[in-house]
Amino acid sequence: MTLKDRLLKEAEAFCASTGMSKARLATIVVNDGKFFDRIEAGGDCTTGTLEKFQAHFARNASGETANVA
């Protein structure tokens, strides 16, 4: 499984558990609602972007609700 596949899987699980769309998640984390559309179409992202999503998921798991911009 690639890092992009892992990110997509984690984002889908997060969105399923919160009722949030992936576009909304991407807007909150990286201010880019089309982010997951591009990734699913074969696009790429930086390790910094992956880290932003992982930090957001970790904060959510610990009960923190602050957004990352």
PALUM-636278 format. One record per residue (C-alpha): residue number from 1; x, y, z; residue in one letter. Coordinates in steps of 0.2 Angstrom, whole numbers, plus 5000, padded with zeros to 4 digits. Layout:
# PALUM-636278
   gunu   east   north     up   loti
    NUM      X       Y      Z      A
...
***
This chain:
# PALUM-636278
   gunu   east   north     up   loti
      1   5000    5000   5000      M
      2   5007    5017   4995      T
      3   5007    5032   5006      L
      4   4993    5040   4995      K
      5   4983    5024   4997      D
      6   4985    5025   5015      R
      7   4980    5043   5016      L
      8   4964    5040   5006      L
      9   4959    5025   5017      K
     10   4962    5035   5033      E
     11   4952    5050   5025      A
     12   4938    5039   5020      E
     13   4937    5031   5037      A
     14   4938    5048   5046      F
     15   4924    5055   5034      C
     16   4913    5040   5037      A
     17   4915    5042   5056      S
     18   4912    5060   5056      T
     19   4899    5062   5042      G
     20   4911    5075   5034      M
     21   4915    5075   5015      S
     22   4932    5072   5009      K
     23   4931    5089   5001      A
     24   4927    5098   5018      R
     25   4941    5088   5026      L
     26   4954    5094   5013      A
     27   4947    5112   5015      T
     28   4950    5111   5034      I
     29   4967    5103   5033      V
     30   4975    5111   5017      V
     31   4963    5124   5011      N
     32   4960    5114   4995      D
     33   4943    5106   4993      G
     34   4949    5097   4976      K
     35   4964    5089   4985      F
     36   4957    5071   4986      F
     37   4950    5073   4968      D
     38   4967    5076   4962      R
     39   4975    5062   4972      I
     40   4962    5049   4966      E
     41   4965    5054   4948      A
     42   4984    5050   4951      G
     43   4990    5066   4957      G
     44   5004    5068   4970      D
     45   5007    5078   4986      C
     46   5021    5082   4997      T
     47   5026    5074   5013      T
     48   5022    5090   5022      G
     49   5004    5088   5016      T
     50   5003    5070   5022      L
     51   5010    5075   5039      E
     52   4996    5089   5040      K
     53   4983    5076   5038      F
     54   4991    5063   5050      Q
     55   4992    5077   5063      A
     56   4973    5081   5060      H
     57   4968    5063   5062      F
     58   4979    5061   5078      A
     59   4971    5077   5086      R
     60   4954    5071   5081      N
     61   4957    5054   5089      A
     62   4963    5063   5105      S
     63   4947    5073   5106      G
     64   4954    5090   5100      E
     65   4944    5099   5087      T
     66   4955    5113   5082      A
     67   4957    5115   5063      N
     68   4973    5115   5053      V
     69   4976    5128   5040      A
***
